[in-house]
Amino acid sequence: MQVLVGRIGRPHGVKGGVTVDVRTDDPKSRFAAGSVLATDPASAGPLTVAGSGRSGQIQIVFFEGFLDREAAESLRGVLLVMEGEELTPPDDPDEFYDHQLIGLAAVHIDGRALGEIADVLHPPAAPVLVIRGDLSPEKPGDDVLVPFVSAIVPTVDLEGRQCVIDPPDGMFADAPVQP
């Protein structure tokens, strides 16, 4: 399974650098000189990192063969991916990669099915699980956003393929009790 490590943005400067929206826990090693990254679409790569650095809060990456702004512009929007098996397992048992969570069943603490984790968002505060199901209180069929904090998500069972959620009142519409 391929996992997203970054998305190439606009060119930076005139020597082929691009901004990268970082989606990895370890940008120093993922974007180190010599690293080879697969791409989506596959026809854009693979790309070999020639160098990288930061400009304030922005990650800048240079790829071999892309030596000017015009060449860098051709990479805009390309996704940088790697095989999930290449990732080092997190040291903390309460840390997870997005690809480990996506697809898990979301189950209420009382056993009711809530849906499935469809995505993980990363706003500035805490990560947010996107639960796809029919239990949105506003409109059935809409996704429900659940802050990925231990008070609301007390258990993640990767082997059992489920995530237990203890939501505050009103986060989900009433769900039928599973038999």
Z-matrix of the N, CA and C atoms (Angstrom, degrees):
N
C 1 1.453
C 2 1.523 1 109.12
N 3 1.319 2 116.40 1 130.82
C 4 1.451 3 120.33 2 178.07
C 5 1.517 4 110.00 3 -85.99
N 6 1.344 5 115.20 4 141.74
C 7 1.457 6 120.96 5 178.08
C 8 1.522 7 108.74 6 -120.46
N 9 1.298 8 115.42 7 145.44
C 10 1.451 9 122.69 8 -178.71
C 11 1.524 10 109.77 9 -76.82
N 12 1.341 11 116.94 10 129.99
C 13 1.464 12 120.55 11 175.21
C 14 1.523 13 111.57 12 -114.06
N 15 1.342 14 116.95 13 -14.69
C 16 1.453 15 119.41 14 177.61
C 17 1.513 16 111.76 15 179.90
N 18 1.322 17 114.45 16 164.21
C 19 1.469 18 121.75 17 176.59
C 20 1.509 19 106.75 18 -128.72
N 21 1.323 20 116.00 19 126.45
C 22 1.454 21 120.76 20 -178.36
C 23 1.523 22 109.55 21 -74.81
N 24 1.333 23 114.96 22 132.07
C 25 1.459 24 121.75 23 178.73
C 26 1.517 25 111.17 24 -105.40
N 27 1.289 26 115.97 25 -138.65
C 28 1.458 27 121.87 26 -174.97
C 29 1.533 28 111.23 27 -77.86
N 30 1.324 29 115.97 28 160.14
C 31 1.464 30 119.29 29 173.93
C 32 1.527 31 110.25 30 -64.06
N 33 1.330 32 115.91 31 154.42
C 34 1.464 33 121.68 32 178.43
C 35 1.525 34 107.28 33 -129.93
N 36 1.309 35 116.66 34 112.28
C 37 1.456 36 121.06 35 -178.61
C 38 1.516 37 111.63 36 79.64
N 39 1.347 38 116.02 37 -166.15
C 40 1.457 39 121.24 38 -175.23
C 41 1.525 40 113.05 39 -112.62
N 42 1.330 41 117.64 40 2.85
C 43 1.468 42 120.77 41 -175.36
C 44 1.521 43 113.83 42 -106.35
N 45 1.336 44 117.71 43 22.21
C 46 1.456 45 120.91 44 173.51
C 47 1.520 46 115.93 45 94.08
N 48 1.321 47 118.10 46 4.32
C 49 1.465 48 120.15 47 178.66
C 50 1.525 49 111.37 48 -73.52
N 51 1.319 50 115.79 49 151.29
C 52 1.465 51 121.56 50 175.70
C 53 1.519 52 109.42 51 -131.26
N 54 1.326 53 115.50 52 151.45
C 55 1.460 54 119.33 53 171.67
C 56 1.524 55 107.54 54 -80.65
N 57 1.323 56 116.10 55 148.35
C 58 1.461 57 120.50 56 178.10
C 59 1.519 58 108.82 57 -130.21
N 60 1.332 59 115.40 58 126.82
C 61 1.462 60 122.06 59 172.04
C 62 1.525 61 105.17 60 -79.05
N 63 1.324 62 116.57 61 103.77
C 64 1.463 63 122.55 62 -172.45
C 65 1.522 64 110.71 63 -73.18
N 66 1.336 65 116.55 64 131.46
C 67 1.465 66 123.94 65 177.83
C 68 1.519 67 110.54 66 -128.59
N 69 1.332 68 116.82 67 33.73
C 70 1.450 69 121.63 68 -179.03
C 71 1.511 70 110.07 69 -131.53
N 72 1.314 71 115.43 70 156.35
C 73 1.456 72 121.19 71 179.16
C 74 1.524 73 112.23 72 -81.22
N 75 1.329 74 118.23 73 -13.76
C 76 1.451 75 122.03 74 -173.24
C 77 1.526 76 111.36 75 -136.70
N 78 1.347 77 117.48 76 68.37
C 79 1.461 78 119.30 77 -176.61
C 80 1.525 79 113.65 78 -63.10
N 81 1.326 80 118.10 79 -29.78
C 82 1.470 81 119.72 80 -179.73
C 83 1.518 82 111.47 81 -60.13
N 84 1.319 83 118.19 82 -43.96
C 85 1.464 84 119.07 83 -179.51
C 86 1.524 85 112.02 84 -84.03
N 87 1.325 86 119.16 85 -34.42
C 88 1.469 87 121.03 86 -179.17
C 89 1.522 88 111.17 87 -65.75
N 90 1.362 89 116.46 88 -34.96
C 91 1.455 90 120.92 89 -176.84
C 92 1.529 91 112.13 90 -109.77
N 93 1.322 92 117.14 91 24.92
C 94 1.461 93 121.99 92 176.58
C 95 1.525 94 109.58 93 -73.57
N 96 1.339 95 115.92 94 148.53
C 97 1.463 96 120.37 95 178.66
C 98 1.523 97 109.68 96 -54.60
N 99 1.327 98 115.79 97 133.08
C 100 1.458 99 122.07 98 -179.51
C 101 1.512 100 114.41 99 95.93
N 102 1.343 101 117.81 100 -15.72
C 103 1.466 102 120.60 101 178.37
C 104 1.521 103 109.50 102 -65.53
N 105 1.308 104 115.87 103 139.31
C 106 1.463 105 121.22 104 178.07
C 107 1.526 106 107.81 105 -111.90
N 108 1.330 107 115.52 106 126.63
C 109 1.462 108 121.24 107 -178.04
C 110 1.519 109 109.98 108 -119.80
N 111 1.316 110 115.07 109 135.04
C 112 1.458 111 121.07 110 173.15
C 113 1.527 112 107.45 111 -74.03
N 114 1.323 113 116.18 112 164.19
C 115 1.456 114 120.16 113 -177.30
C 116 1.523 115 111.38 114 -131.74
N 117 1.320 116 114.18 115 159.55
C 118 1.449 117 121.89 116 171.58
C 119 1.517 118 105.66 117 -130.95
N 120 1.306 119 119.88 118 106.61
C 121 1.448 120 127.40 119 13.59
C 122 1.534 121 111.88 120 -75.78
N 123 1.320 122 114.93 121 149.13
C 124 1.459 123 121.31 122 -177.62
C 125 1.526 124 111.89 123 -61.13
N 126 1.318 125 117.40 124 -28.05
C 127 1.463 126 121.38 125 -178.32
C 128 1.531 127 112.87 126 -65.24
N 129 1.331 128 118.18 127 -16.57
C 130 1.469 129 121.86 128 179.87
C 131 1.522 130 112.65 129 -83.30
N 132 1.297 131 118.38 130 -10.04
C 133 1.465 132 119.89 131 -173.73
C 134 1.497 133 112.01 132 -141.64
N 135 1.317 134 116.42 133 -161.87
C 136 1.459 135 126.98 134 3.96
C 137 1.531 136 111.19 135 -69.91
N 138 1.340 137 115.48 136 158.91
C 139 1.452 138 122.25 137 -179.81
C 140 1.526 139 109.66 138 -114.15
N 141 1.335 140 115.77 139 135.54
C 142 1.456 141 121.41 140 177.43
C 143 1.522 142 108.51 141 -104.41
N 144 1.323 143 116.76 142 127.43
C 145 1.458 144 122.19 143 -178.92
C 146 1.530 145 109.11 144 -72.58
N 147 1.335 146 115.98 145 125.47
C 148 1.460 147 121.34 146 176.18
C 149 1.526 148 110.56 147 -91.91
N 150 1.315 149 116.95 148 -25.01
C 151 1.460 150 122.32 149 179.36
C 152 1.510 151 109.10 150 174.69
N 153 1.329 152 115.64 151 164.77
C 154 1.460 153 119.55 152 178.57
C 155 1.515 154 109.30 153 -157.24
N 156 1.301 155 115.37 154 165.36
C 157 1.452 156 121.90 155 177.97
C 158 1.505 157 109.17 156 -172.64
N 159 1.320 158 114.87 157 -170.04
C 160 1.457 159 119.85 158 -179.13
C 161 1.516 160 109.09 159 -125.50
N 162 1.308 161 114.72 160 147.22
C 163 1.451 162 122.09 161 171.63
C 164 1.518 163 104.87 162 -123.19
N 165 1.307 164 115.87 163 91.63
C 166 1.467 165 120.70 164 -172.24
C 167 1.516 166 108.62 165 68.63
N 168 1.324 167 117.36 166 -121.41
C 169 1.461 168 122.80 167 179.68
C 170 1.526 169 112.80 168 -90.98
N 171 1.335 170 116.92 169 0.29
C 172 1.461 171 120.91 170 -173.30
C 173 1.523 172 110.93 171 -98.57
N 174 1.341 173 116.20 172 130.57
C 175 1.464 174 121.91 173 175.39
C 176 1.524 175 108.39 174 -82.93
N 177 1.331 176 116.00 175 126.95
C 178 1.458 177 122.24 176 178.06
C 179 1.526 178 107.54 177 -113.91
N 180 1.337 179 117.05 178 133.03
C 181 1.467 180 121.43 179 -179.72
C 182 1.523 181 108.70 180 -131.03
N 183 1.341 182 115.03 181 139.93
C 184 1.459 183 122.55 182 174.68
C 185 1.520 184 106.92 183 -112.96
N 186 1.344 185 116.40 184 134.15
C 187 1.455 186 121.54 185 179.51
C 188 1.528 187 109.74 186 -112.86
N 189 1.316 188 116.24 187 143.27
C 190 1.456 189 121.35 188 177.54
C 191 1.522 190 109.83 189 -57.18
N 192 1.337 191 115.56 190 136.33
C 193 1.463 192 120.95 191 177.51
C 194 1.517 193 114.59 192 88.35
N 195 1.314 194 118.43 193 -7.58
C 196 1.466 195 122.53 194 179.50
C 197 1.527 196 106.51 195 -114.12
N 198 1.345 197 115.13 196 92.99
C 199 1.461 198 120.42 197 -166.93
C 200 1.522 199 115.30 198 -105.45
N 201 1.331 200 117.29 199 -4.32
C 202 1.463 201 118.41 200 178.89
C 203 1.529 202 109.92 201 -143.15
N 204 1.302 203 114.26 202 173.31
C 205 1.467 204 120.43 203 -176.34
C 206 1.526 205 112.06 204 -61.14
N 207 1.319 206 117.38 205 -39.44
C 208 1.466 207 120.92 206 -179.11
C 209 1.531 208 110.94 207 -63.51
N 210 1.323 209 117.01 208 -43.39
C 211 1.465 210 120.50 209 177.90
C 212 1.530 211 110.10 210 -64.70
N 213 1.330 212 116.28 211 -41.57
C 214 1.468 213 120.64 212 179.33
C 215 1.517 214 111.26 213 -62.00
N 216 1.327 215 117.09 214 -36.85
C 217 1.470 216 121.47 215 -179.94
C 218 1.522 217 111.08 216 -60.28
N 219 1.338 218 117.24 217 -30.51
C 220 1.474 219 120.09 218 -179.12
C 221 1.526 220 112.45 219 -67.98
N 222 1.330 221 117.12 220 -14.04
C 223 1.469 222 120.99 221 179.86
C 224 1.531 223 112.89 222 -92.57
N 225 1.310 224 117.29 223 -8.33
C 226 1.475 225 120.25 224 -175.74
C 227 1.528 226 110.79 225 -53.49
N 228 1.331 227 116.97 226 129.92
C 229 1.461 228 122.52 227 176.97
C 230 1.520 229 114.42 228 88.44
N 231 1.327 230 118.18 229 -8.24
C 232 1.468 231 120.83 230 179.74
C 233 1.531 232 109.08 231 -70.21
N 234 1.320 233 116.06 232 136.89
C 235 1.455 234 121.69 233 176.82
C 236 1.520 235 109.03 234 -91.41
N 237 1.332 236 116.55 235 137.07
C 238 1.456 237 122.70 236 176.73
C 239 1.520 238 107.66 237 -100.77
N 240 1.327 239 116.95 238 123.98
C 241 1.457 240 121.19 239 -174.31
C 242 1.524 241 110.62 240 -130.95
N 243 1.314 242 115.28 241 162.85
C 244 1.459 243 121.67 242 173.65
C 245 1.522 244 108.17 243 -146.88
N 246 1.306 245 116.14 244 163.70
C 247 1.458 246 120.61 245 179.37
C 248 1.527 247 109.37 246 -71.66
N 249 1.331 248 117.04 247 134.38
C 250 1.460 249 122.13 248 -179.44
C 251 1.517 250 113.10 249 -59.53
N 252 1.339 251 117.07 250 -29.45
C 253 1.465 252 120.79 251 -179.87
C 254 1.526 253 111.68 252 -67.09
N 255 1.336 254 117.65 253 -19.38
C 256 1.458 255 121.33 254 -179.77
C 257 1.531 256 112.34 255 -80.16
N 258 1.320 257 117.17 256 -12.44
C 259 1.462 258 120.68 257 -178.21
C 260 1.521 259 110.94 258 -76.30
N 261 1.309 260 115.81 259 139.03
C 262 1.457 261 121.40 260 174.90
C 263 1.526 262 108.08 261 -76.92
N 264 1.335 263 118.59 262 130.53
C 265 1.467 264 119.40 263 179.03
C 266 1.534 265 110.45 264 -59.58
N 267 1.334 266 117.29 265 140.82
C 268 1.466 267 120.19 266 179.24
C 269 1.528 268 111.08 267 -60.47
N 270 1.339 269 116.39 268 145.46
C 271 1.468 270 121.62 269 177.93
C 272 1.525 271 111.60 270 -70.59
N 273 1.315 272 116.52 271 -35.10
C 274 1.458 273 122.34 272 -177.65
C 275 1.526 274 109.26 273 -85.73
N 276 1.345 275 118.44 274 125.15
C 277 1.471 276 119.89 275 -179.70
C 278 1.529 277 113.38 276 -66.40
N 279 1.327 278 117.89 277 -11.75
C 280 1.461 279 121.27 278 178.10
C 281 1.524 280 112.28 279 -99.53
N 282 1.335 281 117.50 280 12.67
C 283 1.458 282 121.73 281 175.30
C 284 1.514 283 109.00 282 -109.72
N 285 1.335 284 115.65 283 143.19
C 286 1.453 285 121.21 284 -177.01
C 287 1.511 286 109.75 285 -140.70
N 288 1.322 287 116.31 286 149.93
C 289 1.443 288 121.28 287 170.60
C 290 1.520 289 107.51 288 -82.29
N 291 1.330 290 115.92 289 150.46
C 292 1.462 291 120.58 290 -179.55
C 293 1.523 292 111.63 291 -54.12
N 294 1.325 293 117.17 292 -43.68
C 295 1.467 294 120.01 293 -175.96
C 296 1.528 295 112.35 294 -65.12
N 297 1.349 296 117.37 295 -20.71
C 298 1.462 297 119.94 296 176.29
C 299 1.528 298 111.09 297 -75.57
N 300 1.317 299 116.65 298 -28.84
C 301 1.467 300 121.56 299 -176.32
C 302 1.528 301 112.90 300 -88.17
N 303 1.319 302 116.18 301 -36.44
C 304 1.466 303 119.92 302 -177.31
C 305 1.531 304 109.47 303 -63.80
N 306 1.315 305 115.09 304 127.50
C 307 1.466 306 121.29 305 -178.72
C 308 1.521 307 113.70 306 100.33
N 309 1.343 308 117.92 307 -12.40
C 310 1.469 309 119.12 308 177.98
C 311 1.522 310 110.03 309 -70.26
N 312 1.316 311 116.00 310 146.74
C 313 1.458 312 121.32 311 174.15
C 314 1.523 313 108.38 312 -71.11
N 315 1.311 314 116.83 313 135.96
C 316 1.459 315 122.27 314 174.16
C 317 1.519 316 107.08 315 -96.62
N 318 1.332 317 116.20 316 120.69
C 319 1.464 318 122.08 317 -174.54
C 320 1.524 319 108.94 318 -124.65
N 321 1.334 320 116.17 319 131.23
C 322 1.468 321 121.30 320 175.90
C 323 1.517 322 108.68 321 -63.66
N 324 1.298 323 117.18 322 152.05
C 325 1.464 324 121.96 323 -179.25
C 326 1.529 325 111.91 324 -58.14
N 327 1.351 326 116.87 325 -23.07
C 328 1.470 327 119.73 326 177.96
C 329 1.529 328 112.41 327 -90.55
N 330 1.347 329 117.49 328 3.20
C 331 1.461 330 120.87 329 175.59
C 332 1.513 331 115.63 330 103.29
N 333 1.344 332 117.74 331 -9.04
C 334 1.463 333 120.42 332 179.86
C 335 1.525 334 110.90 333 -70.62
N 336 1.332 335 116.68 334 139.84
C 337 1.460 336 121.21 335 175.46
C 338 1.524 337 108.84 336 -73.02
N 339 1.329 338 116.65 337 133.74
C 340 1.460 339 121.60 338 178.98
C 341 1.524 340 112.50 339 -109.83
N 342 1.308 341 116.33 340 -23.42
C 343 1.461 342 120.14 341 -178.23
C 344 1.514 343 110.40 342 144.80
N 345 1.325 344 115.45 343 -148.81
C 346 1.460 345 121.53 344 -177.66
C 347 1.521 346 108.92 345 -136.27
N 348 1.320 347 117.12 346 144.73
C 349 1.458 348 120.60 347 176.94
C 350 1.525 349 107.61 348 -73.34
N 351 1.337 350 115.58 349 116.47
C 352 1.464 351 121.57 350 -176.11
C 353 1.524 352 111.82 351 -98.29
N 354 1.329 353 117.09 352 -24.09
C 355 1.464 354 120.08 353 -177.69
C 356 1.520 355 108.44 354 -165.38
N 357 1.331 356 114.74 355 166.34
C 358 1.456 357 121.68 356 174.13
C 359 1.523 358 106.33 357 -128.66
N 360 1.323 359 116.52 358 122.40
C 361 1.463 360 122.15 359 179.08
C 362 1.518 361 108.96 360 -98.82
N 363 1.333 362 116.00 361 154.27
C 364 1.457 363 120.32 362 -177.79
C 365 1.525 364 111.23 363 -128.92
N 366 1.349 365 116.87 364 70.17
C 367 1.461 366 119.05 365 174.53
C 368 1.540 367 108.96 366 -71.05
N 369 1.332 368 118.16 367 173.05
C 370 1.465 369 119.84 368 -176.66
C 371 1.535 370 115.53 369 -57.52
N 372 1.314 371 118.50 370 -29.77
C 373 1.470 372 119.82 371 -177.13
C 374 1.525 373 110.69 372 -78.93
N 375 1.311 374 117.29 373 -103.11
C 376 1.472 375 122.17 374 -179.80
C 377 1.527 376 108.96 375 -112.07
N 378 1.339 377 117.34 376 156.01
C 379 1.471 378 118.72 377 174.97
C 380 1.529 379 110.66 378 -59.08
N 381 1.327 380 115.40 379 156.03
C 382 1.461 381 122.20 380 -178.46
C 383 1.521 382 108.51 381 -129.37
N 384 1.339 383 116.12 382 128.48
C 385 1.458 384 121.54 383 175.91
C 386 1.521 385 108.92 384 -85.71
N 387 1.322 386 116.32 385 135.23
C 388 1.466 387 121.69 386 175.59
C 389 1.524 388 105.96 387 -99.73
N 390 1.339 389 116.00 388 111.04
C 391 1.462 390 122.06 389 -178.49
C 392 1.522 391 108.65 390 -98.21
N 393 1.328 392 115.65 391 119.81
C 394 1.463 393 121.35 392 179.28
C 395 1.524 394 107.57 393 -98.06
N 396 1.295 395 115.99 394 126.08
C 397 1.462 396 122.17 395 179.67
C 398 1.508 397 108.91 396 -178.41
N 399 1.294 398 117.39 397 -165.74
C 400 1.466 399 121.87 398 -179.27
C 401 1.515 400 111.84 399 -111.02
N 402 1.343 401 117.06 400 31.02
C 403 1.454 402 118.92 401 -173.21
C 404 1.521 403 113.96 402 -117.48
N 405 1.329 404 116.46 403 23.85
C 406 1.452 405 119.34 404 175.23
C 407 1.523 406 108.75 405 -69.13
N 408 1.342 407 118.34 406 131.57
C 409 1.465 408 118.78 407 179.39
C 410 1.529 409 112.45 408 -69.69
N 411 1.348 410 117.48 409 -26.13
C 412 1.463 411 120.13 410 -179.41
C 413 1.519 412 111.92 411 -80.60
N 414 1.325 413 116.49 412 -47.89
C 415 1.456 414 119.93 413 -175.18
C 416 1.521 415 108.39 414 -151.73
N 417 1.327 416 117.75 415 113.66
C 418 1.466 417 119.35 416 178.47
C 419 1.531 418 110.82 417 -53.96
N 420 1.297 419 115.70 418 136.57
C 421 1.454 420 121.99 419 -178.28
C 422 1.516 421 112.96 420 99.13
N 423 1.335 422 117.38 421 -18.57
C 424 1.460 423 120.13 422 176.27
C 425 1.531 424 109.77 423 -76.17
N 426 1.334 425 115.88 424 152.53
C 427 1.455 426 120.50 425 175.89
C 428 1.522 427 109.57 426 -71.25
N 429 1.331 428 115.36 427 152.48
C 430 1.459 429 121.77 428 174.95
C 431 1.521 430 106.80 429 -113.41
N 432 1.336 431 116.37 430 131.47
C 433 1.453 432 121.69 431 179.33
C 434 1.523 433 109.06 432 -95.17
N 435 1.338 434 115.89 433 126.48
C 436 1.459 435 121.94 434 -176.41
C 437 1.523 436 108.96 435 -122.80
N 438 1.340 437 117.71 436 118.02
C 439 1.466 438 119.13 437 176.38
C 440 1.541 439 109.95 438 -58.37
N 441 1.322 440 116.12 439 131.87
C 442 1.473 441 120.93 440 -177.93
C 443 1.524 442 108.56 441 -88.68
N 444 1.332 443 114.50 442 73.83
C 445 1.468 444 123.22 443 177.61
C 446 1.520 445 108.02 444 -125.27
N 447 1.325 446 116.70 445 150.96
C 448 1.468 447 120.48 446 -173.29
C 449 1.527 448 113.61 447 -61.91
N 450 1.333 449 118.74 448 -26.75
C 451 1.464 450 120.58 449 178.77
C 452 1.524 451 111.79 450 -66.79
N 453 1.339 452 117.38 451 -29.06
C 454 1.460 453 121.33 452 -178.63
C 455 1.521 454 111.51 453 -104.28
N 456 1.331 455 117.10 454 -31.13
C 457 1.469 456 122.38 455 179.73
C 458 1.535 457 107.37 456 -119.87
N 459 1.340 458 116.83 457 81.41
C 460 1.461 459 119.70 458 -174.77
C 461 1.528 460 114.59 459 -73.65
N 462 1.338 461 118.15 460 -24.11
C 463 1.463 462 120.35 461 -174.56
C 464 1.518 463 111.59 462 -139.74
N 465 1.336 464 115.13 463 131.51
C 466 1.457 465 122.17 464 170.19
C 467 1.518 466 105.96 465 -121.81
N 468 1.325 467 116.00 466 117.62
C 469 1.467 468 122.26 467 -178.39
C 470 1.525 469 108.37 468 -113.81
N 471 1.354 470 115.20 469 93.11
C 472 1.461 471 119.19 470 -177.51
C 473 1.523 472 111.76 471 -64.76
N 474 1.313 473 117.06 472 -40.53
C 475 1.473 474 120.05 473 -179.84
C 476 1.523 475 111.22 474 -66.55
N 477 1.324 476 117.05 475 -39.48
C 478 1.465 477 121.64 476 178.84
C 479 1.518 478 112.77 477 -81.71
N 480 1.359 479 116.59 478 -4.85
C 481 1.466 480 123.47 479 177.78
C 482 1.534 481 112.39 480 58.34
N 483 1.363 482 115.39 481 41.60
C 484 1.453 483 118.05 482 176.60
C 485 1.518 484 111.32 483 -146.40
N 486 1.306 485 113.69 484 158.92
C 487 1.459 486 123.23 485 179.79
C 488 1.529 487 106.23 486 -128.65
N 489 1.328 488 116.48 487 122.48
C 490 1.468 489 120.70 488 -178.56
C 491 1.520 490 108.49 489 -89.24
N 492 1.343 491 115.12 490 132.22
C 493 1.458 492 121.33 491 -177.59
C 494 1.520 493 109.60 492 -122.02
N 495 1.339 494 115.32 493 132.13
C 496 1.460 495 122.76 494 176.43
C 497 1.526 496 106.69 495 -115.07
N 498 1.348 497 116.62 496 79.15
C 499 1.464 498 120.01 497 -171.22
C 500 1.518 499 112.93 498 -77.73
N 501 1.334 500 115.74 499 151.97
C 502 1.465 501 118.26 500 171.45
C 503 1.526 502 108.67 501 -69.28
N 504 1.325 503 116.47 502 158.04
C 505 1.462 504 121.49 503 179.46
C 506 1.527 505 110.23 504 -54.25
N 507 1.333 506 115.80 505 135.95
C 508 1.444 507 121.64 506 176.16
C 509 1.513 508 115.63 507 91.20
N 510 1.339 509 118.00 508 -8.52
C 511 1.460 510 119.54 509 -179.94
C 512 1.529 511 110.72 510 -69.65
N 513 1.320 512 116.84 511 -38.93
C 514 1.460 513 122.96 512 178.22
C 515 1.520 514 108.58 513 -122.68
N 516 1.323 515 115.71 514 149.25
C 517 1.472 516 119.81 515 171.59
C 518 1.529 517 106.87 516 -71.75
N 519 1.313 518 117.42 517 163.88
C 520 1.467 519 119.91 518 178.52
C 521 1.502 520 110.58 519 -57.42
N 522 1.318 521 114.89 520 132.87
C 523 1.466 522 120.54 521 178.52
C 524 1.527 523 108.70 522 -108.64
N 525 1.325 524 117.12 523 144.62
C 526 1.455 525 118.86 524 177.05
C 527 1.525 526 109.76 525 -65.88
N 528 1.319 527 114.78 526 144.31
C 529 1.463 528 120.23 527 177.88
C 530 1.520 529 108.36 528 -72.81
N 531 1.337 530 114.63 529 131.76
C 532 1.468 531 118.51 530 178.44
C 533 1.522 532 110.17 531 -73.87
N 534 1.327 533 116.19 532 144.54
C 535 1.469 534 119.37 533 178.76
C 536 1.514 535 110.47 534 -70.38
